[in-house]
Amino acid sequence: MALGPRFKVPKLEASSFKGWAFVLVAGTVLAVVALVFRGTGTTGETGCVMEVQGSAPLDVYRSASTQFEPVDTLRAGQLVDAERGVIENGFRKLVGDNRWAVNERLAATAGSTC
């Protein structure tokens, strides 16, 4: 007794790729791909990649001080590009406009020259 296929894959035609159905399917596929293959968020452009240490999130400030509200938050274990050797008041300069984080919560990754 041979069993046939239990479901049929619809034939893909040009009309399948129109309208909101396509937008929904494409969006879902792209979201899954982004979650599975998400990057580290680093480019390595400075040669200094740091990893956030500890279990708590790390706040990023717009200056080397906690005087202002945080502009971003990094999660534990997250990798981030930093400027080489730029440390001020215990804060390390991260790549980007006015991005500073507490240096003692950051550790250079293997192969980085910080």
C-alpha positions as CSV (number, residue, x, y, z in Angstrom):
1,M,0.0,0.0,0.0
2,A,1.6,3.2,-1.2
3,L,0.9,6.4,0.6
4,G,0.7,9.5,-1.5
5,P,1.8,13.0,-0.3
6,R,-0.3,14.4,2.5
7,F,-0.2,17.9,1.2
8,K,0.4,19.7,-2.0
9,V,2.8,22.6,-2.6
10,P,1.0,25.2,-4.6
11,K,2.5,26.0,-8.0
12,L,4.1,29.4,-7.8
13,E,2.9,31.8,-10.5
14,A,3.4,35.5,-11.2
15,S,0.0,36.2,-9.6
16,S,1.3,34.7,-6.3
17,F,3.7,37.6,-5.9
18,K,1.2,40.4,-5.8
19,G,-0.6,42.3,-3.0
20,W,-0.6,42.1,0.7
21,A,-0.1,38.3,0.8
22,F,3.3,38.7,-0.7
23,V,4.2,41.6,1.7
24,L,3.2,39.4,4.6
25,V,5.1,36.4,3.5
26,A,8.2,38.4,2.5
27,G,8.2,40.3,5.7
28,T,7.9,37.2,7.8
29,V,10.8,35.5,5.9
30,L,13.0,38.5,6.2
31,A,12.2,38.8,10.0
32,V,13.1,35.1,10.5
33,V,16.4,35.5,8.5
34,A,17.3,38.6,10.5
35,L,16.7,36.8,13.8
36,V,18.6,33.7,12.8
37,F,21.6,35.5,11.1
38,R,21.7,38.7,13.1
39,G,25.1,40.3,13.1
40,T,27.1,41.4,16.1
41,G,26.6,45.0,15.3
42,T,30.3,45.5,14.9
43,T,32.3,46.3,11.9
44,G,35.8,46.0,13.4
45,E,36.7,49.2,11.6
46,T,38.8,50.5,14.6
47,G,40.4,47.1,15.4
48,C,38.9,47.4,18.9
49,V,35.8,45.3,19.6
50,M,34.6,45.2,23.2
51,E,32.1,42.8,24.9
52,V,29.7,44.0,27.6
53,Q,30.6,42.2,30.9
54,G,28.2,41.3,33.7
55,S,24.6,40.4,33.7
56,A,23.0,43.8,33.8
57,P,22.5,46.1,30.7
58,L,25.1,48.8,30.2
59,D,24.0,52.4,29.6
60,V,25.6,54.5,26.8
61,Y,25.9,58.2,27.4
62,R,26.5,61.2,25.1
63,S,29.5,62.3,27.1
64,A,32.0,60.7,29.5
65,S,29.7,61.3,32.4
66,T,26.4,60.2,33.8
67,Q,25.2,63.9,33.9
68,F,22.7,63.3,31.1
69,E,20.2,60.6,30.4
70,P,21.4,57.5,28.6
71,V,21.1,57.5,24.8
72,D,21.3,53.8,24.4
73,T,21.6,50.5,26.3
74,L,23.8,47.6,25.6
75,R,22.8,44.1,26.7
76,A,25.2,41.7,28.5
77,G,27.5,39.9,26.1
78,Q,26.8,42.3,23.3
79,L,29.8,43.3,21.1
80,V,30.4,46.9,20.2
81,D,33.1,48.8,18.3
82,A,35.2,51.2,20.4
83,E,37.8,53.9,19.6
84,R,41.3,52.6,20.4
85,G,42.7,54.0,23.6
86,V,40.1,56.8,24.1
87,I,39.2,56.6,27.8
88,E,38.0,59.6,29.8
89,N,36.8,59.8,33.4
90,G,36.4,56.0,33.5
91,F,34.3,55.9,30.3
92,R,35.4,54.4,26.9
93,K,34.5,56.2,23.7
94,L,32.4,53.9,21.4
95,V,32.2,54.3,17.7
96,G,29.5,56.7,16.7
97,D,28.6,60.3,17.6
98,N,28.9,61.0,21.3
99,R,28.7,57.4,22.6
100,W,30.4,56.6,25.9
101,A,30.1,53.6,28.3
102,V,31.7,52.7,31.6
103,N,35.1,51.2,30.7
104,E,35.2,48.7,33.6
105,R,32.1,46.9,32.2
106,L,33.8,46.4,28.8
107,A,36.4,43.8,27.9
108,A,38.4,43.6,24.6
109,T,37.6,40.5,22.5
110,A,40.3,38.1,21.4
111,G,42.3,39.7,18.6
112,S,41.3,43.2,19.3
113,T,43.9,45.9,19.8
114,C,42.3,48.4,22.2
